[in-house]
Amino acid sequence: MIRICNFISRWMALIVLLVAIGSLAFPGVFGVIKTAWISPLLGVVMFGMGLTLNAHDFKVVFTRPKDIIVGCMAQFLIMPSLAWLLARVFNLPPELAVGVILVGCSPGGTASNVMTYLAGGDLALSVGMTGVATIIAPFMTPFLVWLLAGTMVQVDIMSMFMSIVQVVILPIIAGLLIQRFFPKQSKAATPYLPAFSTIAIAMILAAVVAANAEKLMTCGLLVIIVVILHNMCGFAFGFATGYLLKLSRKKCTAISIEVGMQNSGLACTLANQHFSAMALATVPGAIFSVWHNVAGALIARLFKATMNKEVKD
């Protein structure tokens, strides 16, 4: 069983990509996974995150507050700003613009920690940034969505706040409590969690893509271009932020990956719950889920290769 789970987590990017292609080609087959399942599936991912977090992970918040503040400010300034700018430059219709902005205003994704580790970056900083960004997301995400998309669509800040608490914060707290009171069982489950998270993310993606397959065929290329630019600029500006502040190479790598990789599952959930009348609002989050895992793996290899070269030189 562990071998199967390791295989699934190792090939996460490929699995997500294949699911996306399959959902687009055979929406009737993958359509059995309903969009109503998106919130519970994201809850499973966040519960798994809670099971793996511990007090040591948050030690960096108190021992290196400057790094965390820089990272989180970059997270909630760069990606939302890029989302709004790209929506304007490409003159996206409101439903797609809202979807892109939702992605930009979401906290970092859990996969960023894996990619930072593979890249040889500052893993403690990455985990700390993910945790802090996720905790403040109920406040930051609704406010930023209202600020950037409020002129296009009505944004209920309090309702969105409650949604994030329900699908993100409460499952994480549940995971932390299970870990606290059942440490042996939690430790035994840890090796399986990346695989289950991969499956849950793939199912979220399948639900969104299958439900919007026909519309994706007409506007897919435009959204893909915007998503790729959003993600790649996030990586670049995240690294540049650390570099300009003269942080170490490992810290720059962590911030770059953390900024570029978003919790796109949350973006899909919020789009599905709060902007259901705008069917395409879920699409940018779905495409981002595919692309950022592929790009994250490539960026991690690039960072690792250049770091190794610097060491040899």
Secondary structure, 3 states (H helix, E strand, C coil): CHHHHHHHHHCHHHHHHHHHHHHHHCHHHHCCCCHHHHHHHHHHHHHHHHHHCCHHHHHHHHHCHHHHHHHHHHHHHHHHHHHHHHHHHCCCCHHHHHHHHHHHHCCECCHHHHHHHHHCCCHHHHHHHHHHHHHHHHHHHHHHHHHHHCCCCCCCHHHHHHHHHHHHHHHHHHHHHHHHHCHHHHHHHHHHHHHHHHHHHHHHHHHHHHHCHHHHHHHHHHHHHHHHHHHHHHHHHHHHHHHHCCCCHHHHHHHHHHHHCECHHHHHHHHHHHCCCCHHHHHHHHHHHHHHHHHHHHHHHHHHHHHHHHHHC
